[in-house]
Amino acid sequence: MKQEKLILVTNDDGITAPGIRNLIEAVRPLGQVVVVAPDSPQSGKGHAITLGFPLRLNTVDIFEGIEAWQCSGTPVDCVKLARDKILHRAPDVCVSGINHGANHSINIIYSGTMSAAMEAAIEGIPSVGFSFLNYAYDADFTSSRKVAHEVTRRMLETPLPAHTLFNVNIPDVPAKDYKGIRICRQANAKWQEEFDERRDPHGKKYYWLTGAFKNQDTGDDTDVWALENGYTSLVPVQYDLTNYRLKKQLEAEWQF
């Protein structure tokens, strides 16, 4: 008898966020779903793990017919615990999200959504992070559910290289303006940041991070371009940060 596909679902917005509920509904028809997600919002945690503090892991009954666990740690902690303590075999795919807000370009470095997926990819599990360019709690995830279902289905049906990782961002546009999925590269873009200095009621200084997103990339094959033009962007991502071009240059020019 053919074994049912096993799908690990996680996120960084927390287990009660609407995005993860919509992701569960999107992938539920594709196999057995197990959810392990943070018990509170963990946005911007990147690839942080918990050291020096105990982690709590508890079952929750909030998704009908779905095994679900909440974890007191980071998104990466959730994936590590899922693999070591909850799942009895490696999942066929790990899906993370659906994040409330963009994770395109440089945002992948800071994203807990993508770091959870990356941790699974490090373990050899094909993984994907989904993000929807709408921060509202009551956002309409209809288009995002369709994208999540289609991408996950293809991942389950396609033999993929070890450590496959995708970053998928979905635009917030009317259905009539949506153009489909486009395979892209990561844009050369970043946040131009500054700290707004303020004072609390006691007169003591504190700082609030602010900034504006600056796209320095004029290419029409980037994730930022795709999203600005009504496409979902799909970027194949790797966690090997080696600059191979510079490595080759240094090997030729630097003598030690």
N, C-alpha and C positions, 0 to 999 in steps of 0.2 A: 504493500500500500504506500502510495506517494505521501511523503511527509509534508504537512502544511508549512508554508513559509512563516518564519518568525520575524516579527518587526518590533524593534525597540523604538519607543517614542520618548523624547525628552524635550526640554526647552530651557530658556533662561528667565522667562517672565513669570515663572511660578506655575504650579500645578492647577491653580484655579483660573488662569488667564484664558480668555476666549480663544486665543490663537491655538493653544494646544488641543482644546476640545474640537476645533475645526480640523486640525491635522488628524486627530484620531478618526473622525468621521470620514476623512478623505482616504485613509489607508485601510480602514476596517475591512472593506471587501476583499483585500488582497492577501490576507493571512491572519495568523494569530498575533494579536497586538498586546504588548506588555509596556506599561508606562512607568518610568522612573524619572521624577522631576523634582526640582527644588520646592520646598514648602513656602518659599517667599521669593519675591523678585530678586534676580541676580544679574541684571543687565550691566554690561561693561566689566564683568569679572574676567574676561579673557580666559586664559588657560590656568587660572588659579586653582590650587588644591588646598584642602584643609590640613594643616599640620599643628599639632599641639593641643587640639580640641577634639572631644569625642563627636562622632557623627551619629545622628539618629535616623532611623529608617523605619517607617510605619506604613502599613497598608491603609488605603482609603477607598471608600465605596462611593465614587462620584461619577463614574462613567459606566453606564449600564452594560453589564456583560464583559467588562474589560478589567483585567488584573492591573492594579495601579498602586504605586508606592510613592510616598513623599519623603524627601531627604532634606536634612538640615544644612547640607553643604552646598557646594558650587555645582554648576552644570557638569563639570568634569568629574567631580566626586560622584555624581549620579551615574554616569556611564561606568566608572570603575566599579562601583558597588553593584550595579546591575549585572555586569559581567562576572564578578567574583562570588556574589551571594544570592542572586535571584534567578538568573537564567541558567538552565541546565545544559545549554549548548550555545554556541556562538549564533547570534541572530543573523539572518540572511541580509538584513539591511538595518541601519539606524537612521531615523529621520528626526530632525530637530526643528522646533518652531511651533507654529508659525509665528515668527517674531513680529511684534508690533513696532514697525519702523524699519528703515533701511539698514542693510549690512553690506552695501556695495563698496567697491574700492578699498580704501585703507581701513574702513570700519571692521573688516574681517579680523584685524589685529586685536581689537578691543572686545569683539563680540563673544558673549557667553554662548549664544546660540551656535555659532560656528565652532567654538572651541569644544563644545560637547560632541559635535559631529566629527571634529578632527581627532578627538581622543579615540572614538570608535574606529576611525580609519587607521590610526596608529596600530590598533589591535587587529588590523586586517579585515575589518568589516566595512563593506561599501556603505558610504554615508553621505548625507545631504542635509544642508541647513536651508530652511525656507524663511523668507522675510517678506512682509507686505508693507508697502510704503504708506501706511496709515497708522497713526499713533492712537487713534480714538478707541476707547474701550468697547464701544458699540459699533465698530467698523463692520462693513459687510464683507465677509470672507468668501463669498460665492466663487469669485474668480480664482482666489488662492486655493480653495479646495480642489478645483478642477486641475490646476497646475500640479499641486502636490500629488494627486492621484496619478496623473499621467507620468510624471517623472519617476515616481516610486515604482509604478508598474513596469516601466522600461528598465529600471535598474534590476528588478527582480527577474526579468525575462532575458536580460543580456549578460553574457559572460564578460565580466569587467576585470581589469587588472587589480592585483592586490593593492590595498590602501587607497582605493578610489574615493575621492571627496569632491562634492559639488557645492557651490554657493549659488543659490537661486533667489533672485529678488523679483518681486511681482509689483508692477505699477498700479497705482490707484487711479484708474481711468474708467470712463463709462464703457460699457460692453461694446458699443458701436465703434469706439476708438482703439480697442485692443487688437494687437496685430499678431499675437502668438509668442512662441518661445524662440529666442535667438542665442546661439552659443557664442560666448564673448570672452574677452580677456579682461583682467582687472585694470581699471583706469588708474592713471597716475593723478591722483587727487588726494587732498588731505584737508584737515581742519586747521584754519587759521585761528588759534585760540588765544584767549587772554583771561585773566582772573579779575572779576569785578570785586573791588574791595568795599566791604560794607561794615556796619557796626551793629552789634546786638543791643538789646535794651540796657545792658550794663556798660555800654560804651566800648566794649572790647571788639577788636577787629576780627572779621572772618572773611573768607573768600568764596566766591561762587564762580565755577567754571562756565565761561561763555565762549562763543566763537561763531565763525561762519565757514561753511563748506566751500572750498575752492577747487574747481576742476581745472587742472593744468594740461589736460589731455584733449587734443582736437580730433582724435581718431573716431571713426564711425564703426569700430568693432569692439568698443568698450561696454562694460556694464552700465556706466553712467549714461552714455549715448543711447543705449537700448531703452533704458527706463524713461528717459526724456522723450522718446519717440514712440511710446506705446507698446513696447515689447517687454516680456519677461526676459531677464538675463540669466543665463546659466554659464557659470565659470568653473571649469575644472581646476581644482586647487591642489597644491602640494605643500607639505610641511617641511620639506628639505629646503633650508634657507641658503644653501651654498650658492655663491655667485660664481658659476662655472666659467664664465668668460674672463672674469678678473683672475680666477685661479690659474687659468691657462696662461694669462699674461704674466703673472707673477712667477710662475714656474720658468718662463723663458727669460725674464729680465732680472729677477732678484737671485743673487747667488749667496748662499750661506755656507 
